[in-house]
Amino acid sequence: MDANVSARINLLRILLICGIVLVHVPYGPETAPFNGDNGVVDWLRVFLAEVVFRVGVPCLSAISGYLLLRNGLESFNYAKVLGRKAQSILLPLLIWNGAFFLFVLVVQSRGISEGYLPDMTDQPFSEMLNLIFALNGEPINLPLYFLRDLFACILLSPLLALLVKRYPLTTLAFLLMLIVVPVPVHLVLRKSILLSFTLGMSFAIHRVDVKKMDPYAVPVAAAFLAASAGLTVALFQYGPEYPDWLNFIRSLFILAGIPGFWALSALLIWSEPGRRLSRTKGLSFWIFCAHYPVLLLLWMIWNRVNIDEYVVFYAGALAIAGLLLLLSNEIARRSFPGTYAWLVGSRG
């Protein structure tokens, strides 16, 4: 793969996953950003968490689809891919989610976490299986639904690849329709991943030059950020219960987010921070798997402190969680390299 493209993909992974952390910073009804109690900070919360980085998962799945077939459909070995992805996606999902499930069981047995997580003593067996294995529902470590959906896409990859090779526009249009039409698709928990993953495969299969847009990176990135700002204004005005037409626009926004972030990567990769971030591998996966329990724990602690300023929690949670995630990743990587490799799916 082109070294520039590879570096930009690595950069986008860490950038988007850090953005997903912003999406999952907890808040309650009285501290929702739509209340407007914190002025420009609330506007930025909606801008970052509800608009810009809401396209993080579709962008990551598009990258996964592209990398899956980057060497062409002819060299695609389904059996080897399944074995490799079971180690890099499915196994970490089960380890991280299973460990958090056991932790929640222990703390709930001592009367802790009530109201923050599903009550394990009052769940039907089928829901318990979902919380552990994410069979047809969200796992207890909520963001890990992405790994579940990504593995489902990989299971479907031969069919999706065949369709997008023979009927690219028809296939992508149909998958787009699935997003905007309220029809459940039980194979995945988030329908948008089917479109973005298949779009990435389509770029690889049809040998699309992903650097062709680079000369226009500045206007494309600027247009994406301007569109994000415009959507933020609408969400801030109508949220949190959006009208149907606004939900429709939000559903389509991934079509702007994928080229928007790719254009941003073309600009950021030439900066020293961008180059440094592009050299992180296992760290991004560690942050993705571990950030939700850390943020939830900080939220539980915060609610026991008599401080009403949510901005203090917001800034403090990001700073403390960031420090804890960086330190824990480094300690695990250096002290337990074998275990670390299992936890990050042999990345890095």
C-alpha positions in Angstrom: 0.0 0.0 0.0 1.1 3.6 -0.7 3.0 4.8 2.4 1.0 8.0 2.5 -2.3 6.2 2.4 -1.2 3.8 5.1 -0.1 6.6 7.4 -3.4 8.5 6.8 -5.4 5.4 7.7 -3.5 5.0 10.9 -4.0 8.7 11.7 -7.7 8.5 11.1 -8.0 5.5 13.4 -6.6 7.3 16.4 -8.3 10.6 15.6 -11.8 9.0 15.1 -11.5 6.8 18.1 -10.6 9.8 20.3 -13.6 11.5 18.8 -15.7 8.5 19.8 -14.6 9.0 23.3 -16.1 12.5 23.1 -19.4 10.9 21.9 -19.6 8.8 25.0 -18.9 11.3 27.7 -21.9 10.8 30.1 -24.5 13.4 31.0 -27.9 13.4 32.6 -31.2 15.1 31.6 -30.3 18.2 33.6 -26.9 18.5 32.0 -27.9 17.7 28.3 -26.2 20.0 25.9 -29.6 21.0 24.4 -30.4 22.8 27.7 -28.0 25.5 26.7 -26.8 26.1 30.2 -23.1 26.3 29.4 -23.2 28.6 26.4 -20.6 27.9 23.7 -19.4 24.7 25.5 -22.8 23.1 24.9 -22.7 24.1 21.2 -19.3 22.5 20.9 -20.6 19.4 22.6 -23.3 19.0 20.0 -20.9 20.0 17.2 -18.3 17.3 18.2 -20.4 14.5 19.7 -23.6 14.7 17.7 -22.2 15.7 14.3 -18.5 15.6 13.5 -17.6 12.4 15.3 -20.9 10.7 14.9 -19.5 9.6 11.6 -16.6 8.0 13.3 -17.9 4.4 13.2 -19.0 4.7 9.5 -15.5 6.1 8.6 -13.8 3.3 10.5 -15.9 0.6 8.9 -15.2 2.1 5.4 -11.5 1.8 6.2 -12.0 -1.8 7.3 -13.9 -2.6 4.0 -11.1 -1.0 2.0 -8.3 -2.8 3.8 -10.1 -6.1 3.5 -9.9 -6.1 -0.3 -6.9 -3.8 -0.9 -5.1 -6.6 -2.7 -8.0 -7.3 -5.0 -10.9 -9.7 -4.9 -8.9 -12.3 -6.8 -6.5 -12.8 -3.8 -9.3 -12.8 -1.2 -9.2 -16.0 0.9 -12.4 -16.1 2.9 -11.3 -18.9 5.3 -8.0 -17.2 6.2 -9.8 -13.8 6.6 -12.3 -15.3 9.0 -9.5 -16.9 11.1 -7.5 -13.7 11.2 -10.5 -11.5 12.0 -11.7 -13.9 14.7 -8.4 -13.2 16.4 -8.3 -9.4 15.8 -12.0 -8.6 16.3 -14.1 -11.3 17.8 -11.7 -12.4 20.5 -11.0 -8.9 21.9 -14.7 -8.3 21.9 -15.4 -11.3 24.0 -12.4 -10.6 26.4 -13.2 -6.9 27.0 -16.9 -7.3 27.2 -16.7 -10.4 29.3 -14.4 -8.8 31.7 -16.6 -5.7 32.1 -19.6 -8.0 32.5 -18.0 -9.8 35.4 -16.9 -6.5 36.9 -20.5 -5.2 36.8 -21.8 -8.4 38.4 -19.4 -7.9 41.3 -20.1 -4.3 41.9 -23.9 -4.8 41.6 -23.7 -7.5 44.2 -22.5 -4.8 46.6 -25.2 -2.3 45.7 -23.0 -0.2 43.4 -23.8 1.1 39.9 -27.6 1.0 40.4 -29.2 3.1 37.7 -26.1 3.3 35.6 -26.1 -0.1 34.0 -28.7 -2.9 33.4 -29.6 -4.7 36.6 -28.2 -8.2 36.3 -30.6 -9.6 38.8 -33.6 -8.5 36.7 -32.6 -9.5 33.2 -34.1 -12.4 31.2 -31.6 -15.0 30.0 -31.8 -13.8 26.4 -30.9 -10.3 27.4 -28.0 -11.6 29.5 -26.7 -13.4 26.4 -26.9 -10.1 24.5 -25.0 -8.2 27.2 -22.2 -10.8 27.1 -22.0 -11.9 23.5 -24.0 -9.1 21.6 -25.9 -11.8 19.7 -28.8 -9.5 18.6 -28.5 -6.6 21.0 -26.0 -4.2 22.5 -23.2 -5.5 24.7 -22.7 -4.2 28.2 -19.5 -2.4 27.0 -21.7 -0.4 24.7 -19.2 0.9 22.0 -18.1 -2.7 21.3 -21.2 -3.1 19.2 -19.0 -1.9 16.4 -16.8 -4.9 16.7 -19.8 -7.1 16.6 -21.2 -5.4 13.5 -17.8 -5.3 11.8 -17.4 -9.1 12.2 -21.0 -9.5 10.8 -19.9 -7.5 7.8 -16.9 -9.7 7.3 -19.1 -12.8 7.5 -21.2 -11.2 4.7 -18.2 -9.9 2.8 -18.2 -12.4 -0.1 -21.8 -11.6 -0.9 -21.3 -7.8 -0.5 -18.2 -8.0 -2.6 -19.9 -9.9 -5.4 -22.8 -7.4 -5.5 -20.7 -4.3 -5.4 -18.4 -5.7 -8.1 -21.3 -6.4 -10.5 -23.8 -3.8 -9.5 -21.9 -1.1 -7.5 -24.4 1.8 -7.8 -27.5 -0.3 -7.3 -26.0 -2.1 -4.3 -24.8 1.2 -2.6 -28.2 2.9 -3.4 -30.0 0.0 -1.8 -27.9 0.0 1.3 -28.4 3.8 1.6 -32.1 3.3 1.4 -31.9 0.8 4.3 -30.4 3.6 6.4 -33.1 6.2 5.8 -36.1 3.8 5.8 -37.2 2.6 9.2 -36.8 -1.1 8.4 -34.9 -3.3 10.9 -31.9 -5.2 9.7 -31.2 -7.9 12.3 -27.8 -8.9 10.9 -26.3 -5.7 12.3 -27.2 -3.4 15.2 -26.4 -0.2 13.2 -27.5 -0.2 9.6 -25.1 2.5 8.4 -22.1 0.1 8.8 -23.3 -2.0 5.9 -23.2 1.0 3.6 -19.8 2.3 4.7 -18.2 -1.1 4.8 -19.4 -1.9 1.3 -18.3 1.5 0.1 -14.8 0.8 1.3 -14.8 -2.6 -0.4 -16.1 -0.9 -3.6 -13.2 1.5 -3.6 -10.7 -1.4 -3.3 -12.4 -3.6 -5.9 -12.8 -0.9 -8.5 -9.3 0.4 -7.9 -10.4 3.9 -7.0 -7.5 6.3 -6.6 -8.1 7.5 -3.0 -5.6 10.3 -3.4 -7.3 11.8 -6.4 -9.2 14.2 -4.1 -6.0 15.4 -2.4 -5.6 18.6 -4.5 -9.0 19.7 -3.3 -8.4 18.7 0.4 -8.8 22.2 1.7 -12.1 23.1 0.2 -13.5 19.6 0.8 -12.5 19.7 4.5 -13.8 23.3 4.8 -17.1 22.3 3.3 -17.4 19.3 5.7 -16.8 21.5 8.7 -19.2 24.2 7.4 -21.9 21.5 6.8 -21.2 20.2 10.3 -21.7 23.6 11.8 -24.9 24.1 9.9 -26.3 20.7 11.1 -25.2 21.6 14.6 -27.4 24.7 14.5 -30.4 22.7 13.4 -29.8 20.0 16.0 -29.3 22.6 18.8 -32.6 24.2 17.8 -34.7 21.1 17.5 -33.0 18.6 19.9 -33.1 16.4 21.6 -36.2 15.0 19.9 -35.5 15.6 16.2 -38.2 15.9 13.6 -38.2 13.2 10.9 -36.7 15.4 8.2 -33.7 16.2 10.5 -33.2 12.6 11.3 -33.2 11.9 7.6 -30.4 14.5 7.1 -28.4 13.0 10.0 -28.7 9.6 8.4 -27.3 10.9 5.1 -24.5 12.9 6.8 -22.1 9.9 6.7 -21.9 10.6 2.9 -20.2 13.9 3.8 -18.3 12.6 6.8 -16.2 10.0 5.0 -14.7 12.3 2.3 -14.6 15.1 4.9 -12.3 13.2 7.2 -10.3 11.8 4.4 -9.6 15.3 3.2 -8.7 16.3 6.8 -6.2 13.4 6.9 -4.5 14.7 3.7 -3.8 18.0 5.5 -3.0 16.7 9.0 -0.5 14.0 7.9 2.0 16.7 6.9 2.1 18.1 10.5 4.4 16.7 13.1 1.5 15.8 15.5 -0.2 14.1 12.6 2.9 12.0 11.7 3.3 11.0 15.4 -0.3 10.0 15.7 0.0 7.9 12.6 2.6 5.7 14.3 0.2 4.6 17.0 -1.4 1.2 16.4 -2.4 -0.8 19.4 -3.1 2.4 21.4 -6.2 3.3 19.3 -7.8 -0.1 19.8 -7.0 0.0 23.5 -8.7 3.4 23.8 -11.7 2.2 21.9 -12.2 -0.9 24.1 -11.4 0.6 27.5 -12.8 4.1 27.3 -16.5 3.4 28.1 -16.0 1.7 31.5 -13.5 4.4 32.5 -15.9 7.3 31.6 -18.8 5.5 33.3 -16.7 5.0 36.5 -15.8 8.7 36.5 -19.4 9.7 36.0 -20.4 7.5 39.0 -17.8 9.2 41.2 -18.8 12.6 40.0 -22.4 12.1 41.0 -21.3 11.5 44.5 -19.6 14.9 44.6 -21.7 18.0 45.3 -20.5 20.1 42.4 -23.0 21.4 39.9 -20.7 22.6 37.2 -20.9 20.0 34.4 -18.2 21.8 32.4 -15.8 20.8 35.2 -16.7 17.2 34.8 -16.6 17.3 31.1 -13.1 18.7 30.9 -11.9 16.7 33.9 -13.3 13.4 32.6 -11.6 13.8 29.3 -8.3 14.7 30.9 -8.3 12.0 33.6 -9.7 9.3 31.2 -7.1 10.2 28.6 -4.3 9.9 31.2 -5.6 6.6 32.5 -6.0 5.1 29.1 -2.5 6.2 28.0 -0.8 4.9 31.2 -2.7 1.6 31.3 -1.9 1.0 27.6 1.8 1.6 28.2 1.9 -0.5 31.4 0.1 -3.4 29.7 2.2 -3.2 26.6 5.5 -3.2 28.5 4.6 -5.5 31.4 2.4 -8.1 29.7 3.2 -8.2 26.0 1.5 -11.5 25.4 -1.7 -10.6 27.1 -1.6 -7.1 25.5 -1.4 -8.7 22.1 -4.6 -10.7 22.8 -6.4 -7.5 24.1 -5.6 -5.4 21.0 -6.0 -8.2 18.4 -2.3 -8.4 17.7 -2.2 -4.8 16.5 1.1 -3.1 16.8 
